[in-house]
Amino acid sequence: MEFFLPGVLIFLSAIAVTYLIVPHFTPIVTMICSILFLTFGVYHHQQLFATEYRLSTWQEGLKIYAPAVMIVAICLFIIYSIIAFFTGVKVPVPNIPAIEMPQVNTITNSLMNVYNNAEDAVENMKNDVSDSIDKITNNVANNTNKANKPNNKNKPPGGNNGLTRSALEVI
């Protein structure tokens, strides 16, 4: 139990630092902290395993430092890139372009034009339907009048003026 509680305390404090403090760091501060922690880790590792390093051959010693050399070179390259891209060690924030809103009069005029066009379309459709109904009514009236006029040429026997008899008259 004596190993568990200190480990939990360290873990919870690391979470608190990660979520409360680190997000407020700039990229340069983060890179410098990572270099410091890497240096501390390498130093601590050398102190802890000093006897193994002394007993190994000189080639094995160089192989151990290769990852550290690469990490340091990459970190220096990243720091140089950040400084080269962002002068003054500040990240530039681009300006947001202003959005131009149309004038209220133009919006009102557009809406009124749409309303007037719709009103004209409905009026034209109403007139077309009315004209069509008038034409149909006139055609029916003309055809009815022609059928009711006496026509001497086509007068059937029985004198019913061109009308046929109903089924009741036949029976």
Phi and psi in degrees as a GROMACS rama.xvg file:
@    title "Ramachandran Plot"
@    xaxis  label "Phi"
@    yaxis  label "Psi"
@TYPE xy
-70.2006  -19.3925  GLU-2
-90.2989  -25.3711  PHE-3
-74.6189  -50.3254  PHE-4
-65.2264  -43.798  LEU-5
-63.8411  -34.6299  PRO-6
-65.4482  -40.2491  GLY-7
-65.6527  -40.3861  VAL-8
-62.4977  -44.4222  LEU-9
-64.2784  -41.3347  ILE-10
-62.9062  -45.7607  PHE-11
-66.6368  -38.1709  LEU-12
-67.9005  -35.1394  SER-13
-65.3728  -39.4953  ALA-14
-63.7243  -43.1982  ILE-15
-61.9904  -44.4359  ALA-16
-64.6671  -41.2846  VAL-17
-63.2053  -41.6184  THR-18
-91.4881  -22.0373  TYR-19
-102.324  -34.5809  LEU-20
-106.738  -47.3857  ILE-21
-61.7235  -37.2423  VAL-22
-61.1158  -17.7402  PRO-23
-88.2496  -3.48778  HIS-24
-77.9699  150.865  PHE-25
-84.8479  167.019  THR-26
-59.9676  -35.265  PRO-27
-66.4074  -44.9262  ILE-28
-63.7064  -40.4673  VAL-29
-62.2417  -42.572  THR-30
-67.2964  -41.2138  MET-31
-65.1658  -42.0584  ILE-32
-62.8998  -39.8741  CYS-33
-65.421  -37.7277  SER-34
-65.6261  -41.9021  ILE-35
-63.4675  -44.8698  LEU-36
-67.0217  -36.1147  PHE-37
-65.5364  -43.4954  LEU-38
-62.6106  -43.7998  THR-39
-62.0962  -41.4382  PHE-40
-63.6596  -43.4902  GLY-41
-64.8688  -43.0572  VAL-42
-62.546  -46.9368  TYR-43
-62.1901  -40.9942  HIS-44
-62.1801  -42.7487  HIS-45
-64.0063  -39.9974  GLN-46
-67.3777  -36.9575  GLN-47
-72.5162  -40.0988  LEU-48
-113.077  39.9046  PHE-49
-63.9877  -38.8409  ALA-50
-67.1075  -39.112  THR-51
-64.1286  -38.0982  GLU-52
-67.2474  -37.3716  TYR-53
-68.9862  -35.1425  ARG-54
-82.3825  -12.7321  LEU-55
-83.1901  164.826  SER-56
-75.6091  169.129  THR-57
-70.2632  -27.1373  TRP-58
-68.6637  -39.7834  GLN-59
-65.3277  -32.4992  GLU-60
-64.5106  -39.5043  GLY-61
-71.6681  -34.2309  LEU-62
-65.0129  -32.4764  LYS-63
-69.3292  -36.0742  ILE-64
-82.3144  -12.0847  TYR-65
-58.8977  -47.4475  ALA-66
-61.6669  -39.0107  PRO-67
-65.0112  -40.7952  ALA-68
-63.366  -42.4319  VAL-69
-65.0123  -42.0827  MET-70
-65.2142  -41.8997  ILE-71
-64.0629  -42.2597  VAL-72
-62.8781  -42.356  ALA-73
-65.7783  -41.7824  ILE-74
-63.2006  -42.3021  CYS-75
-64.1649  -39.646  LEU-76
-63.1985  -41.9186  PHE-77
-65.7949  -42.1944  ILE-78
-61.9418  -43.9995  ILE-79
-61.2063  -41.7616  TYR-80
-64.0596  -42.4823  SER-81
-63.645  -44.3991  ILE-82
-66.2433  -37.1246  ILE-83
-68.5666  -39.3863  ALA-84
-78.6514  -38.3506  PHE-85
-115.308  102.057  PHE-86
-73.2448  150.039  THR-87
73.9021  14.0317  GLY-88
54.0157  35.0596  VAL-89
-127.886  141.517  LYS-90
-85.2817  122.046  VAL-91
-73.0975  138.98  PRO-92
-107.914  120.479  VAL-93
-69.648  150.035  PRO-94
-76.4532  139.227  ASN-95
-83.6833  127.846  ILE-96
-67.0536  144.834  PRO-97
-73.4047  136.989  ALA-98
-91.0981  123.541  ILE-99
-88.8761  122.404  GLU-100
-93.3176  141.198  MET-101
-68.3771  156.243  PRO-102
-66.959  153.002  GLN-103
-64.2591  -35.152  VAL-104
-63.2159  -38.7735  ASN-105
-69.0731  -35.5456  THR-106
-65.8143  -43.9245  ILE-107
-63.5158  -42.9311  THR-108
-62.3946  -41.3529  ASN-109
-62.947  -43.5938  SER-110
-65.5199  -38.8883  LEU-111
-67.1705  -37.2925  MET-112
-62.9114  -42.2895  ASN-113
-63.1732  -44.4742  VAL-114
-61.9469  -45.5611  TYR-115
-63.4089  -41.0332  ASN-116
-63.4705  -41.1517  ASN-117
-65.6244  -41.3372  ALA-118
-63.4032  -42.7695  GLU-119
-62.6617  -40.5016  ASP-120
-64.1565  -41.7471  ALA-121
-66.196  -40.8782  VAL-122
-63.4789  -43.7055  GLU-123
-63.0539  -41.2035  ASN-124
-65.0606  -40.1402  MET-125
-63.3402  -42.3824  LYS-126
-64.7797  -41.0045  ASN-127
-63.3931  -43.0176  ASP-128
-65.2798  -41.5159  VAL-129
-63.135  -42.8924  SER-130
-63.7944  -40.5729  ASP-131
-64.3099  -41.8866  SER-132
-65.3718  -40.095  ILE-133
-62.3699  -42.7127  ASP-134
-64.4375  -41.3577  LYS-135
-65.0335  -42.002  ILE-136
-63.4502  -43.494  THR-137
-64.0733  -41.8359  ASN-138
-64.1124  -41.2805  ASN-139
-64.643  -42.8924  VAL-140
-64.4009  -41.9353  ALA-141
-64.9131  -43.8786  ASN-142
-65.7153  -35.1525  ASN-143
-68.6778  -40.8393  THR-144
-65.108  -39.9417  ASN-145
-65.421  -37.5552  LYS-146
-71.7793  -29.0076  ALA-147
-86.6641  -15.5376  ASN-148
-72.6474  139.73  LYS-149
-71.7338  130.322  PRO-150
-121.171  115.065  ASN-151
-70.364  -26.8209  ASN-152
-72.2013  -41.6225  LYS-153
-105.588  27.096  ASN-154
-78.678  116.317  LYS-155
-75.7408  158.993  PRO-156
-67.4585  144.764  PRO-157
107.646  -14.1722  GLY-158
65.4236  42.6564  GLY-159
-105.362  21.9796  ASN-160
56.3777  41.9244  ASN-161
85.89  -1.36085  GLY-162
-93.0801  140.968  LEU-163
-85.3629  163.742  THR-164
-82.0918  152.391  ARG-165
-79.8236  169.591  SER-166
-65.0976  -30.6502  ALA-167
-70.6501  -34.6067  LEU-168
-69.8347  -30.9006  GLU-169
-69.3982  -37.2243  VAL-170
